[in-house]
């Protein structure tokens, strides 16, 4: 006999008619699934969703320059390669144009797999964060596939009262809409929704919406950001229920085995750090200039070079570089000496002590909340907001191409080597460009793309040490 699991339903739902529940290809997953499912089905669909989320992360990291719709198309292509056609169809759906048994079946499996995987990560902060990021990205990409009817149906199903503005109101504020949406070529053919500004913080930060009397006027194609913000709040609040659901199943070995398998097969950036971010040795001030030339990734080499030249970095650069130095083993006392020696060339010591000494001690966990702040990952660095006076961020993503080529020339790379790196950078393959930089710099092949500048540094130091040891024998 096949083992089954019955889901407990926290709200009243008709068990006789799934059509009343699964009305749309996109879901907020606010309620627990209902009905029964075999353990084999639970395992299969949960493992499938884990594959989907892993592909989401891979596409996101490799295609940062693509639009949302382009990333969705790339994800669908990858899913089809993996024979995951059911998910591919859901992700590329315009909404809910049909309600066949196949449609309802796919939506139900989507619901259950999200719920099970959410429960699997509920007690692990790092993997819960990974799950949260990938699910939010997946939701955004899926929302981008909805047509106007699909968006209206989704709002109706979820009781969201975002109203379209009338043509007369659009005409009254046409000038402001055009200014806030310069990429929109024809205002007449774009529908705008009136949304409370509290749901549009990302769009406001990017200056993509017009605000009036507490309302934001959002172009239809930007509504994905509004719904993602809403979805994130739902997801955050749902983790407590997920913890309770998993705790209630603690004595059921059939399910705890599934949860354990899923949790163990989620590979986050942080699990890589535990293995690879060990400080290899104490790094002294006297070694920094040499290490910047031999073993720094380009992002940190650029910061070190700018600090030595300008004796100053903007806030983002100071945080990114100071955390990196902490990660490679520079002591707090040496860190304060290092930054002080540079900054007092453009300011007096009193100002340095007042404005910067505390922040360095804070980063090292000796002030404020005394948290153990970790060096930034490559993803965090790539997502940095970089201004014209800044040197932080990822040079392969944020640097102007001619300036990047000058930096590579300064590294001693010839024209062919520069071209190989530049082509990857221009194609949006920033991690691959960094890896090519490492391979040329170290005259070796490297099979695994770097996810952290400190891992790059550690690998470089190991490589250089091994090289010199072989050369000395």
Number of C-alpha atoms within 10 A of each C-alpha: 3 7 9 14 13 11 14 12 13 10 9 7 14 11 12 8 9 17 16 10 17 20 20 22 27 23 18 16 16 14 16 19 22 20 12 11 16 13 15 13 14 20 18 14 19 25 19 16 20 20 16 23 21 18 19 24 18 12 17 20 18 16 17 17 17 15 11 20 16 14 20 26 17 18 25 23 15 18 21 15 10 12 11 17 15 17 20 20 16 21 25 20 20 21 24 20 13 12 14 10 11 11 20 19 16 18 23 17 21 22 22 23 23 20 21 26 23 27 24 28 26 26 17 11 10 17 22 21 15 20 23 18 16 19 22 17 19 22 20 22 24 23 30 23 21 23 16 14 13 20 21 17 17 22 15 12 14 11 9 11 12 17 13 17 14 12 12 9 9 18 13 11 13 15 12 16 22 16 14 20 17 11 9 15 10 9 17 11 8 11 17 24 19 18 20 18 20 13 17 26 16 14 18 16 9 10 13 21 26 20 20 13 7 10 17 23 26 29 22 15 16 16 20 21 19 21 20 22 18 14 19 17 11 14 18 12 11 19 19 13 15 21 16 13 20 21 14 10 12 12 10 10 10 14 19 16 12 20 21 12 14 19 21 11 11 20 13 16 16 16 13 13 17 9 9 16 22 14 15 14 10 9 18 12 12 9 9 17 14 10 16 18 15 17 24 24 25 22 21 26 20 21 22 21 15 17 20 14 10 12 18 19 20 13 10 18 23 20 18 21 22 22 20 22 19 21 25 21 16 22 17 18 10 13 21 19 14 15 19 19 15 16 21 16 12 12 13 11 14 9 12 17 14 10 11 16 16 16 19 22 17 17 21 21 15 15 13 11 8 12 12 11 13 14 24 19 20 21 16 14 21 21 14 15 11 17 12 6 8 17 24 28 26 24 23 25 22 20 19 10 15 10 11 21 19 13 18 20 14 10 16 12 18 11 11 9 16 21 14 14 24 23 13 17 23 14 16 19 21 28 24 19 23 23 21 23 22 24 14 15 18 16 10 11 11 12 8 9 15 19 19 24 24 29 22 20 24 21 17 20 17 12 15 15 12 12 12 10 10 9 8 7 5
